[in-house]
Amino acid sequence: MGCGVEGVEMKAIWRASGLARGAALGLALALPLVAASAGATSAACAPDQVELRLASGTVARFSVEVVDTPAERAQGLMFREHMASSSGMLFIYERPQRAVFWMKNTLIPLDMIFADETGLVRHVHANAVPQDETGIDGGPDILAILEINGGLAKKLGIVSGAVIRHPDLEQNFAAWRCDAQ
């Protein structure tokens, strides 16, 4: 699971190794938790979870590993043979920028969900092909990228216009703040 990321000023291979630790193993076969409505959120804004409010009003929740340093982003999901369906990896940049990923050394298909500094999903790339070194451009002004198992975005209805909630998004700019239901 190796994705590369091309920043505005530099290129780097960004992927992290290993499975989500501890609880992720117990969730290996579980589907992401989907609440009945946007108001049905609990444990909002836990650092190890991402919530997505979908156009339908439902909320999808994933257990995530957060990668927010150049070294962590360089490792990303490289060489992982599987990932629990309720898990993902959240890449956070220091500032909005053009984000271009690739799949070098990535062993499983991934959906990449690109969001701006407000958490608004700007682009969803479905089923990125393992080992493919073709750049996947998320567009300009991207602050966060959520990677989940390939095919889940379509299955859950995650499309542009959805909103991500996570405590590492600057709450003064967040479209869906941590203190909101």
SULLINWO-V722309 format. One record per backbone hydrogen bond with DSSP energy under -0.5 kcal/mol. CO is the residue of the C=O (numbers start at 1). NH is the residue of the N-H. If there is no record, write none. Layout:
BEGIN
CO/NH ; CO/NH
END
This chain:
BEGIN
1/3 ; 2/106 ; 3/14 ; 4/102 ; 5/7 ; 5/12 ; 6/100 ; 10/7 ; 12/5 ; 12/14 ; 13/15 ; 15/76 ; 21/24 ; 22/25 ; 22/26 ; 23/27 ; 25/28 ; 27/30 ; 27/86 ; 28/85 ; 33/35 ; 33/61 ; 35/59 ; 37/40 ; 39/41 ; 43/46 ; 46/49 ; 48/64 ; 50/62 ; 51/165 ; 52/54 ; 52/60 ; 53/163 ; 54/57 ; 57/38 ; 58/54 ; 59/35 ; 60/52 ; 61/33 ; 62/50 ; 63/88 ; 64/66 ; 65/67 ; 65/90 ; 66/68 ; 67/92 ; 69/73 ; 70/74 ; 71/75 ; 72/76 ; 75/16 ; 75/78 ; 76/16 ; 77/80 ; 80/107 ; 84/87 ; 86/63 ; 88/65 ; 89/91 ; 89/147 ; 90/67 ; 90/92 ; 91/145 ; 97/142 ; 98/100 ; 99/138 ; 100/6 ; 101/136 ; 102/4 ; 103/2 ; 103/106 ; 103/131 ; 105/79 ; 105/107 ; 106/131 ; 109/150 ; 110/128 ; 111/113 ; 111/148 ; 112/114 ; 112/125 ; 113/146 ; 114/122 ; 114/123 ; 115/143 ; 115/144 ; 116/119 ; 118/175 ; 118/176 ; 119/164 ; 120/116 ; 120/122 ; 121/161 ; 123/114 ; 124/126 ; 125/112 ; 128/110 ; 129/132 ; 132/103 ; 135/137 ; 136/101 ; 136/138 ; 139/99 ; 142/97 ; 143/93 ; 144/115 ; 145/91 ; 145/147 ; 146/113 ; 146/148 ; 147/89 ; 148/111 ; 149/152 ; 151/155 ; 152/156 ; 153/157 ; 153/158 ; 157/159 ; 159/162 ; 162/121 ; 163/53 ; 165/51 ; 166/169 ; 170/173 ; 170/174 ; 177/180
END
